[in-house]
Amino acid sequence: MHRFLAGLPALRERRGLDRCPQLIVTTNYDNLLERAFDDAGQPFDVLYYLGEGGRGKRGHGKFMHLGADGTRRMIETPNTYMQASIEQHTTILKIHGSARADPAEDSWVITEDHYIDYLTRTTLSELIPVKLLGKLMDCNFLFMGYAMKDWNVRVMLHRIFTQRRHGHDGWASWAVQLDPDPIDRALWKKSNVSIQPVELADYLARLHSQLEAVEVWH
């Protein structure tokens, strides 16, 4: 999956498709996705949440922005921060923090108390930079590797989808999940998300083939 996402920009360029920079939202702490983009030679920005970890309380509750150009900024006021966007290249948004090469830079949301603090003490506009939040309010979602029974994921999605319904929600969403149980099916349906009941590797292989087969007229 990481290699597929990292290869999308070059694939679109090779097929003559319009540029469409990705916004990838992940709950993972590792850097496997970043390494895949590095290996593919693709630029990307990373924004990761500053929860508990080596930084202590400094910056707690904010996001750190690591730019593709090597810049590093703590986002003090998300609703006015304009440097984070997906207009030029991929942006990776790590909403539960990140494990860094330097242990002093580790930052995460991991215990139940962390999640409660994270999900209840702030609004989305006070958490996620304005351009990225705007994109989340007005885009398709493709969920890969998630189950709606994970309550921490479900609470975050509920907040996003509720705000979308209060505005304009004309976008389809899909979840790739093999053999979902009745609880997952009911929760996905409640969020108006269509289930793709296949193995993730098979889904990505088929999607890759479809993109390779696209005929572009000039």
TORGUTOR-975687 format. One line per field, with one value per residue (C-alpha): residue number from 0; residue in three letters; y, z, x. Coordinates in pm, 1 decimal. Example, Ala and Ser with C-alpha at 12.3 -4.5 7.8 and 13.67 -1.06 7.14 Angstrom:
2
vexti <- 0	1
vexlo <- ALA	SER
Y <- -450.0	-106.0
Z <- 780.0	714.0
X <- 1230.0	1367.0
REM end
This chain:
218
vexti <- 0	1	2	3	4	5	6	7	8	9	10	11	12	13	14	15	16	17	18	19	20	21	22	23	24	25	26	27	28	29	30	31	32	33	34	35	36	37	38	39	40	41	42	43	44	45	46	47	48	49	50	51	52	53	54	55	56	57	58	59	60	61	62	63	64	65	66	67	68	69	70	71	72	73	74	75	76	77	78	79	80	81	82	83	84	85	86	87	88	89	90	91	92	93	94	95	96	97	98	99	100	101	102	103	104	105	106	107	108	109	110	111	112	113	114	115	116	117	118	119	120	121	122	123	124	125	126	127	128	129	130	131	132	133	134	135	136	137	138	139	140	141	142	143	144	145	146	147	148	149	150	151	152	153	154	155	156	157	158	159	160	161	162	163	164	165	166	167	168	169	170	171	172	173	174	175	176	177	178	179	180	181	182	183	184	185	186	187	188	189	190	191	192	193	194	195	196	197	198	199	200	201	202	203	204	205	206	207	208	209	210	211	212	213	214	215	216	217
vexlo <- MET	HIS	ARG	PHE	LEU	ALA	GLY	LEU	PRO	ALA	LEU	ARG	GLU	ARG	ARG	GLY	LEU	ASP	ARG	CYS	PRO	GLN	LEU	ILE	VAL	THR	THR	ASN	TYR	ASP	ASN	LEU	LEU	GLU	ARG	ALA	PHE	ASP	ASP	ALA	GLY	GLN	PRO	PHE	ASP	VAL	LEU	TYR	TYR	LEU	GLY	GLU	GLY	GLY	ARG	GLY	LYS	ARG	GLY	HIS	GLY	LYS	PHE	MET	HIS	LEU	GLY	ALA	ASP	GLY	THR	ARG	ARG	MET	ILE	GLU	THR	PRO	ASN	THR	TYR	MET	GLN	ALA	SER	ILE	GLU	GLN	HIS	THR	THR	ILE	LEU	LYS	ILE	HIS	GLY	SER	ALA	ARG	ALA	ASP	PRO	ALA	GLU	ASP	SER	TRP	VAL	ILE	THR	GLU	ASP	HIS	TYR	ILE	ASP	TYR	LEU	THR	ARG	THR	THR	LEU	SER	GLU	LEU	ILE	PRO	VAL	LYS	LEU	LEU	GLY	LYS	LEU	MET	ASP	CYS	ASN	PHE	LEU	PHE	MET	GLY	TYR	ALA	MET	LYS	ASP	TRP	ASN	VAL	ARG	VAL	MET	LEU	HIS	ARG	ILE	PHE	THR	GLN	ARG	ARG	HIS	GLY	HIS	ASP	GLY	TRP	ALA	SER	TRP	ALA	VAL	GLN	LEU	ASP	PRO	ASP	PRO	ILE	ASP	ARG	ALA	LEU	TRP	LYS	LYS	SER	ASN	VAL	SER	ILE	GLN	PRO	VAL	GLU	LEU	ALA	ASP	TYR	LEU	ALA	ARG	LEU	HIS	SER	GLN	LEU	GLU	ALA	VAL	GLU	VAL	TRP	HIS
Y <- 0.0	243.2	177.5	213.5	555.2	671.6	560.0	738.2	1078.3	922.6	693.5	985.7	1182.1	884.1	835.4	1204.5	1249.0	1577.3	1635.9	1548.3	1574.4	1335.8	1408.8	1090.8	1074.4	802.3	688.1	503.8	621.3	466.5	628.6	354.2	580.4	858.2	607.1	483.9	839.5	894.3	572.2	685.6	1025.5	1207.1	1526.1	1537.8	1734.8	1568.9	1707.7	1514.0	1571.5	1667.1	1451.9	1303.4	1181.1	1313.2	1675.5	1675.0	1955.7	2180.9	2213.0	1962.4	1969.0	2121.6	1989.1	2000.9	2075.0	1925.0	2071.8	1900.9	2182.5	2091.2	2363.8	2285.6	2480.4	2430.1	2528.6	2772.0	2882.1	2616.3	2824.3	3087.7	2863.6	2872.2	2696.4	2348.5	2258.9	1987.1	2213.5	2116.0	1760.8	1492.9	1581.4	1312.6	1399.5	1182.2	1252.5	1037.1	1158.3	1009.3	805.4	994.3	886.4	1093.0	954.4	1307.3	1395.7	1109.0	1225.8	1020.4	967.7	608.5	545.7	575.3	888.8	1038.7	977.0	1124.7	1436.3	1458.7	1411.3	1612.5	1921.2	2099.6	2161.9	2043.2	2402.0	2445.5	2125.1	2076.9	2352.1	2538.0	2427.4	2061.5	2076.4	2241.6	1951.8	1694.4	1867.4	1853.1	1532.5	1159.5	924.9	588.5	396.0	126.7	-88.3	49.8	-101.9	116.1	-80.6	116.9	378.3	639.8	637.9	639.3	948.4	1146.7	1045.1	1127.3	1483.0	1521.9	1367.2	1563.6	1890.8	1774.3	1703.7	2047.9	2193.2	2014.5	1640.7	1523.0	1303.5	924.3	731.3	372.1	131.3	-165.4	-433.2	-808.6	-994.5	-706.4	-823.0	-692.2	-421.1	-278.9	-299.9	-107.4	161.7	211.5	235.4	493.2	705.6	653.6	463.8	180.9	-135.2	-297.4	-655.7	-764.1	-815.1	-482.9	-614.5	-732.8	-400.6	-202.5	-430.6	-385.4	-9.1	9.8	-184.9	45.3	355.4	206.1	139.7	492.1	649.0	1020.9	1239.3	1559.0
Z <- 0.0	85.4	-245.2	-435.6	-282.2	-337.9	-701.0	-784.2	-877.4	-1131.3	-1264.0	-1322.7	-1494.0	-1713.3	-1821.4	-1895.9	-1619.7	-1438.6	-1129.2	-820.4	-505.8	-232.7	122.0	314.7	667.9	885.8	1246.1	1217.9	1417.5	1198.7	904.5	646.0	429.8	432.7	341.4	45.8	-89.6	-37.7	-225.8	-510.6	-524.8	-459.0	-247.2	44.3	353.7	690.6	966.8	1292.8	1615.9	1923.4	2198.4	2484.5	2433.5	2439.4	2394.3	2716.4	2726.6	2480.3	2184.5	2333.5	2140.1	1823.7	1492.5	1371.1	999.0	825.3	475.8	165.6	152.4	498.8	688.6	1031.6	1191.8	1494.0	1397.5	1662.7	1503.7	1265.5	1144.7	997.5	898.4	517.5	458.5	477.5	158.1	-106.5	-406.8	-500.2	-375.7	-131.4	229.8	500.0	805.1	1106.2	1336.9	1628.4	1635.3	1512.2	1625.9	1511.0	1455.2	1759.9	2064.1	2205.5	1910.7	1963.3	2006.6	2021.6	2120.4	2241.0	2570.9	2626.3	2836.4	2551.4	2306.3	2534.0	2583.7	2211.9	2085.3	2337.1	2429.4	2094.3	1773.4	1439.0	1328.3	1631.5	1552.2	1175.3	950.3	760.3	404.8	501.4	698.8	400.1	181.5	430.6	422.0	42.1	-102.2	-153.9	116.0	50.9	376.5	368.7	670.7	908.1	1090.6	1227.1	1552.1	1642.6	1854.4	1834.8	1454.2	1460.5	1683.5	1456.2	1143.2	1310.9	1371.8	1011.1	857.0	1084.7	967.6	605.6	642.9	792.9	475.4	139.7	127.4	-231.0	-222.1	-229.8	11.6	12.4	259.6	155.4	414.6	356.1	537.8	754.6	1041.2	1095.7	1334.7	1084.6	805.0	1010.8	1114.0	760.5	629.5	895.0	766.4	405.0	316.1	59.1	147.1	-104.0	37.0	-112.9	-3.2	5.4	-213.4	-477.4	-468.4	-518.7	-800.0	-982.1	-926.9	-1060.5	-1372.7	-1428.4	-1404.6	-1645.2	-1892.6	-1886.5	-2232.0	-2225.3	-2513.1	-2596.5
X <- 0.0	280.0	455.1	127.9	55.7	413.3	397.2	70.4	222.3	460.5	186.9	-49.1	226.0	319.2	-42.4	-89.7	-346.9	-403.3	-194.0	-392.5	-176.8	-282.9	-390.9	-310.9	-451.1	-300.1	-319.2	15.7	316.8	590.3	770.7	711.4	496.7	755.8	1028.0	819.9	789.9	1163.9	1238.7	1011.4	1181.7	855.3	835.4	592.8	502.2	436.9	219.0	213.0	26.7	224.5	82.0	278.4	632.8	985.4	876.8	676.1	420.2	600.2	365.0	120.0	-207.0	-58.1	72.0	430.7	476.1	780.7	799.5	936.0	1192.4	1326.7	1142.6	1001.1	718.4	498.4	143.6	26.8	-303.3	-439.5	-735.1	-498.4	-204.8	-176.3	158.0	3.4	-183.3	-193.1	-162.7	194.4	258.3	145.2	69.4	79.3	-132.9	-44.6	-334.4	-211.3	146.8	472.0	769.9	1080.6	1441.2	1540.0	1350.4	1334.1	1108.3	861.5	502.4	187.4	-173.3	-184.1	-367.4	-740.6	-686.1	-479.2	-763.9	-1026.1	-814.9	-738.8	-1092.3	-1291.5	-1094.0	-1084.9	-1276.0	-1140.5	-1074.6	-848.9	-662.8	-621.8	-473.3	-742.1	-655.8	-631.9	-955.6	-1122.0	-1009.8	-1140.6	-1477.8	-1495.6	-1346.6	-1387.2	-1257.1	-1092.5	-1039.2	-771.3	-687.8	-950.7	-1245.8	-1523.2	-1519.2	-1204.5	-1379.9	-1103.7	-1118.4	-1496.3	-1515.2	-1282.2	-1474.6	-1803.7	-1681.8	-1570.2	-1881.0	-2113.4	-1959.3	-1980.0	-2351.8	-2405.8	-2260.2	-2244.8	-2175.4	-2208.4	-1897.2	-1888.0	-1664.5	-1539.6	-1380.2	-1166.0	-1238.8	-1255.2	-1533.8	-1662.1	-1878.1	-2234.3	-2118.2	-1871.4	-2127.7	-2382.2	-2131.9	-1997.8	-2354.4	-2441.1	-2151.4	-2265.8	-1947.1	-1962.9	-1767.4	-1532.4	-1517.4	-1183.3	-823.6	-640.0	-355.1	-604.5	-788.2	-466.8	-348.9	-679.9	-677.6	-322.5	-425.5	-723.5	-504.9	-251.1	-532.4	-676.4	-697.5	-623.0	-738.6	-551.6
REM end
